Amino acid sequence: MKKNKHRILSHILLGVMVMVSAAALSGCRTAPIAFHRDIIFAAVVDAATHEGLAELEETIIRLDGAGANREDILRARRQIAELEGSVADPAFEAILAAWSGRLFLMEGGFSDAQREYNRSISLSPRSLPAQVLSFRLERDPARRLSMIDQSLETDRSSGELLVERGRVLFDLHRFFESVAAFDAAFVLLPEKPFYEESYRIFRDRAWELRYLGQGTDERIVEIAGQGEMTWRDLIHITQSETDLLRFITAGREWPLETLFGQLVDRAFIPHTQDITMIEWPLSRPSSSELVRRSGAAWFLWHINAENRANRGLLTRYSSRFANIPNPRSPVPDLDIQSPFIDSILGCVESEFMSLPDGRNFMPDEMVSGSDFLLMVRRL
């Protein structure tokens, strides 16, 4: 809105559609206060109040994205208190009530949040913050998605609504659709970059889990969302998401600890993940040990050889190097004498795994659940 087209609008009745332009007069200006595309409420507010409302939105969205402690919530409540009563307009008060309800939800105060929602819609039934609060109050994700889609039918260009759609699709394990909703939302909110900064973590996690479908076991989703995983987690993913362990289980569900013992005894899980060790240690690994890239490569290559009924794969590279004078490893951080040479080179050449920087394998880096899911599905 251009400053040379300023004009002052009086308060409007609820339910009447108006077009609002910003104006400056005697230290005051007319600014649009919320937010739904088909009905806009307005009030004469000074610049400081308008800025305070925008700052309150940013504060609460950032808390919603990162998580809030008691001190953070109290700070946001002080922002609301400073704005209350500054404008005698029901639409303005409705927005403050809706944001207050969001804070109550962060504290786990569902009934208090419901009370604030009821107060908000009694003041102004169509404010966007109140709509979003109504979605958050709905505990059934499928019903919540239906409510959001209904709102989007009349307001397809609302980035705020698309953020909510991305969140609920994530909860429904519809991760690929969740990514699309978040990406569309961020494009529509260039003037509110804090939405992308706050919710990108959810978008990126959905991207990592995009190959998981609706109905996927909750434990698999949990593991896939972790930056690290244990041998037990690796076995759980492999047994639940593939048929690669049928040669042991014959298709039956085995206890994870029993299956771990079998895999160690049959050398599908190495006694050590240290690629510099030439001699195998006598001590056995623990099922709670975190899996490194070296261990994942060993497991994948040995499972691959077993399922292909081709044990020759286990010495494919070391046998070649044995016949070459002064051989050099093609991967700088992998010694030619390492027991892991066949597993690592096999996984890289077969594209089960990659060289993170294009040169080195980085064997000591931990493997995330989502990364392993992609690896094991390539076998």
Residue pairs with C-beta under 8 A, 6 or more apart in sequence:
1 21
1 22
3 22
3 24
5 21
6 21
6 22
6 23
6 24
6 25
6 29
6 30
7 21
7 23
7 30
8 23
8 25
8 28
8 30
8 44
9 18
9 20
9 21
9 30
9 42
9 44
10 44
11 42
11 43
11 44
11 89
12 18
12 41
12 42
14 41
14 90
14 91
14 124
14 125
15 39
16 39
17 38
17 39
17 40
18 40
18 42
19 40
20 30
20 31
20 32
20 40
20 42
21 30
22 29
22 30
22 31
22 32
23 29
23 30
27 46
27 47
28 44
28 45
28 46
29 44
29 45
29 46
29 47
29 50
30 42
30 43
30 44
30 45
31 42
31 43
31 45
31 50
32 40
32 41
32 42
33 41
33 42
33 43
33 45
33 53
33 89
33 91
33 92
33 95
34 40
34 41
34 91
34 94
34 95
34 124
34 127
34 128
34 129
35 95
35 127
35 128
35 129
35 160
36 126
36 127
36 128
36 131
36 155
36 158
37 154
37 155
37 157
37 158
38 126
38 154
38 155
39 126
41 89
41 91
41 92
41 94
41 124
41 127
42 91
43 87
43 88
43 89
43 91
43 92
44 87
45 53
45 86
45 87
45 92
49 83
49 86
49 87
52 79
52 82
52 83
52 86
53 83
53 92
53 95
55 79
56 76
56 79
56 80
56 83
56 96
56 99
57 99
57 129
57 192
58 192
58 194
59 75
59 76
59 79
60 76
60 99
60 102
60 103
61 192
61 194
61 195
61 198
62 194
62 197
62 198
63 72
63 73
63 76
63 103
63 106
64 102
64 106
64 198
65 197
65 198
65 199
65 201
65 202
66 198
68 76
68 103
68 106
70 107
73 103
73 106
73 107
76 99
76 103
77 100
77 103
80 96
80 99
80 100
80 103
83 96
84 93
84 96
87 93
90 123
90 124
91 123
91 124
91 127
93 123
93 124
94 119
94 120
94 121
94 123
94 124
94 127
94 130
95 120
95 124
95 127
95 129
95 130
97 116
97 117
97 119
97 120
97 123
97 130
98 116
98 117
98 120
98 127
98 129
98 130
98 132
98 133
99 129
100 116
101 112
101 113
101 114
101 115
101 116
101 117
101 120
101 133
101 137
102 113
102 129
102 132
102 133
102 136
104 110
104 112
104 113
104 116
105 113
105 133
105 136
105 137
110 137
113 133
113 136
113 137
114 137
116 133
117 130
117 133
117 134
117 137
120 127
120 129
120 130
120 133
121 130
124 130
128 158
128 160
128 161
131 151
131 161
132 160
132 161
132 164
134 147
135 144
135 147
135 148
135 164
135 168
138 144
138 147
141 168
141 171
141 172
142 172
144 168
145 165
145 168
145 169
145 172
148 161
148 164
148 165
148 168
149 165
151 158
151 161
152 158
152 161
152 162
152 165
155 161
157 188
158 188
159 184
159 185
159 186
159 187
159 188
159 189
159 192
159 195
160 185
160 189
160 195
162 181
162 182
162 184
162 185
162 188
163 181
163 182
163 185
163 189
163 195
163 199
165 181
165 185
166 178
166 179
166 181
166 182
166 185
166 199
166 202
166 203
166 206
167 178
167 199
167 202
169 175
169 177
169 178
169 181
169 206
170 178
170 202
170 205
170 206
172 214
173 209
173 212
173 213
173 214
173 215
173 216
173 221
174 214
175 206
175 207
175 209
175 210
175 211
175 212
176 206
176 210
178 202
178 203
178 206
179 203
179 206
179 207
179 210
182 199
182 200
182 202
182 203
182 206
183 203
185 195
185 199
186 195
186 196
186 200
186 203
189 195
189 196
205 225
208 224
208 225
208 368
208 370
209 221
209 224
209 225
209 370
211 373
211 374
211 377
212 220
212 221
212 224
212 373
217 240
219 236
219 240
220 236
220 237
220 240
220 241
220 373
223 229
223 233
223 236
223 237
223 369
224 237
224 368
224 369
224 370
224 373
225 369
225 370
226 233
226 368
226 369
227 366
227 368
228 290
228 291
228 366
228 367
228 368
229 237
229 290
229 291
229 366
229 367
229 368
229 369
229 372
230 287
230 288
230 289
230 290
230 291
231 260
231 269
231 285
231 286
231 287
231 288
231 289
231 291
231 295
232 256
232 257
232 260
232 287
232 288
233 291
233 369
234 291
234 296
234 299
234 367
234 372
235 245
235 256
235 259
235 260
235 263
235 287
236 256
237 369
237 372
237 373
237 376
238 244
238 245
238 303
238 376
239 245
239 249
239 253
239 254
239 256
239 259
241 373
241 376
241 377
242 376
242 377
242 379
243 251
244 303
244 307
244 376
244 379
245 254
245 259
245 303
247 306
247 307
248 254
248 259
248 262
248 263
248 266
249 259
254 262
256 287
257 287
260 269
260 287
263 269
263 299
264 271
264 284
264 285
267 302
268 299
268 302
268 303
268 306
269 285
269 295
269 298
269 299
270 280
270 285
270 294
270 295
270 298
270 299
270 339
270 340
271 280
271 281
271 282
271 283
271 284
271 285
272 280
272 281
272 285
273 285
273 289
273 291
273 292
273 294
273 295
273 298
273 363
273 364
274 294
275 294
275 334
275 335
275 338
275 339
275 340
275 344
275 363
276 335
276 338
277 339
278 337
278 338
278 339
280 339
290 366
291 299
291 366
291 367
291 372
292 363
292 364
292 365
292 366
292 367
293 353
293 361
293 362
293 363
293 364
293 365
293 366
293 367
294 340
294 344
294 361
294 363
294 364
295 367
296 353
296 367
296 372
296 375
297 340
297 343
297 344
297 346
297 347
297 352
297 353
297 361
297 363
298 340
298 343
300 343
300 347
300 352
300 353
300 375
300 376
300 379
301 313
301 314
301 342
301 343
301 344
301 346
301 347
301 352
302 314
302 343
303 379
304 313
304 346
304 350
304 352
304 379
305 311
305 312
305 313
305 314
307 379
313 342
313 346
314 342
314 343
315 342
316 342
316 345
316 346
317 341
317 342
317 345
317 346
318 341
318 342
321 327
321 336
321 341
327 336
328 336
329 335
329 336
329 341
330 345
331 344
331 345
331 348
331 355
331 359
331 360
331 361
332 359
332 360
333 360
333 361
333 362
333 363
334 340
334 341
334 344
334 345
334 361
334 363
335 341
338 344
340 363
344 353
344 361
344 363
346 352
347 353
347 375
348 354
348 355
348 361
350 378
351 378
352 375
352 378
352 379
353 361
353 375
355 361
356 362
356 365
367 375
